[in-house]
Amino acid sequence: MESSKATHIWDKNNSWLKELAFLKSIIVKTELVETTKWGGIVYVLNGKNVIGIGGFKNYFAIWFFNGVQLEDKKQLLVNAQEGITKALRQWRFTSKEEVNEADVLNYIKEAIENEKQGKTTKPEKKTPILSEFFQKELKANPELAAAFQKFSVYKQYEFLEYIESAKREETKRSRIEKIIPMILDKIGLNDKYR
């Protein structure tokens, strides 16, 4: 039986092997370095993600990690998840014939230049969440407060968001009861998914 890591590579890539090989033959003409991240092909410059390529069910694509910074004069890029994805943009193809090497190189060279100049989109800072119910719990239980403070700001935010996303007061209270043992056991809210 194969290991799960070996089968984690995107299975859709197999449908587009020739097309992805063609994209690679273009990208190799740039200074980007190929690597594998998240089971896909990613190209980096000085360790920073610049582009990725991959096959999907109905198309293959190049995605630009900071595509929002590109001029996109030909209007070729799409936001794969409107309202969710902030910076990443995809350029989709359904056949090898749609790939114009000169255009692809121009877009990639602009992405490389943007990376060199530090033109990147920073993730938005999350608004701090205050939870009256949880603050009362922390004041009443110094052991819980100390354990909570040992979590990273990000993990603290996850706990607070979990509590405050509940609409009803009784749901907030039941969520607090659920997470107290996790906090005391040093288990982050979403650790099992990481």
N, C-alpha and C positions, 0 to 999 in steps of 0.2 A: 504494500500500500504506500502511495506517495505521501510525503509530508505535506501538511497544509500550507507551508511557506512556498513550496514549489508550485502549487496550484493557484497561488494568490495573484500571479501575473494576470492582467486583464485578458479574459478569454476572447473579447471582441477584436483584439489586435490580430488574431489569426485570420480574420476575414479580410484584412487589409495589408497583408505582408508585403506585397509588391509596392503598394502605394506608400507605406511607411518607409520602405527601403529607399524609395525615390526621394522622399522628404529628407531622409538622413543624408543622401548623396548631395543634397543642396546645403544642408546645415553644416556639413563637414568643411565647407568652404569658408566658414566663419571661425572666430576664435573661441566659440563656445565649447564646453567640455560636456560630453554625454555622461549621464549617471542614471541610476534607477531610484525613484522615490515613489512611495505609495503604490508599488507594483506597476509603475508606468515609466516612460522614457522622459527624462527631464534634462535640459541643458542649462549649465550654470556658467557664470563668469565670476571668478574669485569667490566661489562658494555661494553666490547669490543666484536664486532661481530666476531665469530669464524667460525661457520658453519650455513647453512640453509638447509631445506629440502622442497621438493614440488613436485607436480605432473604436468606434461605437457601433451600435446596431445599424444605423442608416447612413453613417458618414465617418470619415476620418478627419482629424483636425490638428491644427497647431494652436496652442493657446499661449498667450502672452500674459505672464504673471502681473505685469503692470501695463496691460493693454490700454487702460483708460488714459494713459499718458501719451499714447501714439496719436499722431495726426489723423490717421485713417482716411486719407484723401479719397480713396476709392470706395469708402463705405463698405468694407469687406468683413469687418469684425462684428461679432454679436456677443451680448451678455447672456451667458447660458442660464442664469438664474436671476432674472430681473428683480430688483428690490432686495436681493440677498447678496449677490456677488458685487463687491465694490470696484475692484481693480482689474480682475482677470477678464480677458476677452478671448473669444475663440474665432478662428478662421476655419470654416467647414468646407469640406470637399466631398463630392460623391463619386468622382472618378479622377484618375491620374491626369487626364487631359485638362482638367480644370486648374491644375497647378501651373502657374506662370512663375518660372524660376526667378526671373528678374524682380518681379513684384515681391515674391517671398523673401528674397535677399534684402530688398530695400526695407521691408517691414522689420526683419530681424536686425539689420544694421542700426535702424533707428532705436529699437529696443535695447541693443547693446550700448549705444551712445547715451540713452536715457539712464541706464544703469551706471555707467561711468560718471555721469554728471550728478548722480544721486536723486534723479527725478523718480521718486517712488510715492506711492499712496500709503500713508500710515493708517493702520486700523484706528477706528474711532475709539476714543476713551469712553468707557462705560460710565454712566452716571452712577455714583454710589447709591446703594440701597440701604435704607434705614428700616429696621423692623422693631417697632415698639415691643411687641410680644417677646421677641428673641432677646432684646436688650434686658428686659426684666429677668429673663431666665439666666442670662450671663451674670447679672448682679447678684442673684440669689445663689448661684453655684460657682464659686471661684475656681474649682477644678475644671469645670466646663469652659469657663472664660480663658483659663490658661491653655487648655487643649486647643480651643478655637484659634487663639492667637498664633499658634505654631503652624497653622495652615498658611499657604501662600495667599496673597491678596485675591488671586484668581479663584482659588478654591473657596475662600470665604464668600466671594461674590456668588458663586454657584449655590451655596447653602442659602444665602439671603434671598436670591432670586427665586429659589424653590419655595421658600416660605411665602414671600410676598406676591407670588404669581397666583396664589389662591385667592378667590374672591370672598369667601366666607370666613369669618373669624374662627369658627370651630375647625375648619379645614386647616387654617394656619396653625392652630394649636396642635392638631394631630400630626402635622408635618414636623413640627418642632419635637414632639415626642418621638417621632420616628428617627430623626437625625441625631438626637442626643447620644445614643449608644455608639453611633458611627463616629462622631467627633471624639468621644472619649477613647475609642479604639483606634484613633488616628486614621480613619478610613474616609477618603474624600467622597463626596456625593456621587461622582461619576467614575470613580476609580475602576470599577469592574468593566467599564467600556474602554479603558485605556490600554 
